[in-house]
Amino acid sequence: MNVCTFTYAHLALLVSVSGAIGRSPVVGLLCDIFKSVTALNPSKSSSDYWQAINGTMLRFSKAVADQWQVEKMASVESLAIAKENALTYLANERARIMAMSHEQALTALVRALKIQDRIKKIEAISTNGIMENVLTHSVGAFNEEAFLKYEKSPDNVLHCGFAAGEAGVHPTQKPVRLMQALIELTTQEGQVVLDPFCGSGSTLVAAKLLGRTYLGFEINPAFAAIAEDRLGLGENQQASLFA
Ligand SMILES: C[S@@+](CC[C@H](N)C(=O)[O-])C[C@H]1O[C@@H](n2cnc3c(N)ncnc32)[C@H](O)[C@@H]1O
């Protein structure tokens, strides 16, 4: 209720009327406009809003109504000029294109479609880690062969639940089968899998089953003990890892 929006044309009208009849009646008109906006019922319809403002302005005085006509003519004229300019520009563009040789037209089209920029972007992608992983090492998001070991058809959703008797050792425990699928999609045998928040060790168990080297951290000694147990690790085996 404290904001009143004007178009440029409304402001221009107020300024030109103030030149014709003086500043103080126009300040009065502005106050009337604020009041008419305040009295409006809240609505999402902008036409109610503009009708209220226009009505208040037109009823205010003959000077305003006359100047309104002048402004209206000016906006009709400026619209006609803008249309004319745009059509002239497009006609010139059409003539320029029609005068091109076949070779020039193809070069202009390649430039307009920004083909070179797009090629550069795609070339840059081929050197980032994900694409390199997919193309060079056959692992990553598009490793269809690995994916099809877990799902019947290529998709981007894995359906992996807990095996019987597996769940219940950690409040946010993940199914080993899910971790296996993700590890197979993203690594190869012999590579290292690190889980810095390993909880009950599901990721590490999956890595072990897949012949990956694994390393985990767990702050809670009770969960760390569960992870060690699931991995069949005794103290000596742990020590050998860090020896
Ligand atoms: C979401 S759980 C992991 C669950 C695990 N994926 C599983 O299947 O059991 C995250 C674990 O990170 C551990 N954690 C939190 N902060 C840690 C820290 N600073 N260092 C090591 N472990 C931390 C928590 O104790 C918790 O067990």
Ligand as a Chemical Component Dictionary entry (heavy atoms), coordinates in Angstrom:
data_LIG
# 
_chem_comp.id                   LIG 
_chem_comp.type                 NON-POLYMER 
_chem_comp.pdbx_formal_charge   0 
_chem_comp.three_letter_code    LIG 
# 
loop_
_chem_comp_atom.comp_id 
_chem_comp_atom.atom_id 
_chem_comp_atom.alt_atom_id 
_chem_comp_atom.type_symbol 
_chem_comp_atom.charge 
_chem_comp_atom.model_Cartn_x 
_chem_comp_atom.model_Cartn_y 
_chem_comp_atom.model_Cartn_z 
_chem_comp_atom.pdbx_ordinal 
LIG C1  C1  C 0  26.051 -41.488 7.246  1  
LIG S1  S1  S 1  27.018 -42.364 8.378  2  
LIG C2  C2  C 0  27.754 -43.575 7.375  3  
LIG C3  C3  C 0  26.942 -44.828 7.283  4  
LIG C4  C4  C 0  27.581 -45.888 6.437  5  
LIG N1  N1  N 0  27.546 -45.558 5.046  6  
LIG C5  C5  C 0  26.967 -47.242 6.686  7  
LIG O1  O1  O 0  26.444 -47.868 5.752  8  
LIG O2  O2  O -1 26.986 -47.674 7.835  9  
LIG C6  C6  C 0  28.302 -41.234 8.707  10 
LIG C7  C7  C 0  29.279 -41.680 9.815  11 
LIG O3  O3  O 0  30.320 -40.697 9.879  12 
LIG C8  C8  C 0  30.773 -40.675 11.210 13 
LIG N2  N2  N 0  31.496 -39.419 11.413 14 
LIG C9  C9  C 0  30.997 -38.177 11.649 15 
LIG N3  N3  N 0  32.007 -37.277 11.775 16 
LIG C10 C10 C 0  33.155 -37.948 11.589 17 
LIG C11 C11 C 0  34.527 -37.575 11.579 18 
LIG N4  N4  N 0  34.900 -36.308 11.785 19 
LIG N5  N5  N 0  35.463 -38.511 11.334 20 
LIG C12 C12 C 0  35.091 -39.804 11.088 21 
LIG N6  N6  N 0  33.794 -40.228 11.114 22 
LIG C13 C13 C 0  32.848 -39.318 11.361 23 
LIG C14 C14 C 0  29.528 -40.829 12.036 24 
LIG O4  O4  O 0  29.821 -41.350 13.327 25 
LIG C15 C15 C 0  28.694 -41.809 11.181 26 
LIG O5  O5  O 0  28.817 -43.109 11.633 27 
# 
loop_
_chem_comp_bond.comp_id 
_chem_comp_bond.atom_id_1 
_chem_comp_bond.atom_id_2 
_chem_comp_bond.value_order 
_chem_comp_bond.pdbx_ordinal 
LIG C1  S1  SING 1  
LIG S1  C2  SING 2  
LIG S1  C6  SING 3  
LIG C2  C3  SING 4  
LIG C3  C4  SING 5  
LIG C4  N1  SING 6  
LIG C4  C5  SING 7  
LIG C5  O1  DOUB 8  
LIG C5  O2  SING 9  
LIG C6  C7  SING 10 
LIG C7  O3  SING 11 
LIG C7  C15 SING 12 
LIG O3  C8  SING 13 
LIG C8  N2  SING 14 
LIG C8  C14 SING 15 
LIG N2  C9  SING 16 
LIG N2  C13 SING 17 
LIG C9  N3  DOUB 18 
LIG N3  C10 SING 19 
LIG C10 C11 SING 20 
LIG C10 C13 DOUB 21 
LIG C11 N4  SING 22 
LIG C11 N5  DOUB 23 
LIG N5  C12 SING 24 
LIG C12 N6  DOUB 25 
LIG N6  C13 SING 26 
LIG C14 O4  SING 27 
LIG C14 C15 SING 28 
LIG C15 O5  SING 29 
# 
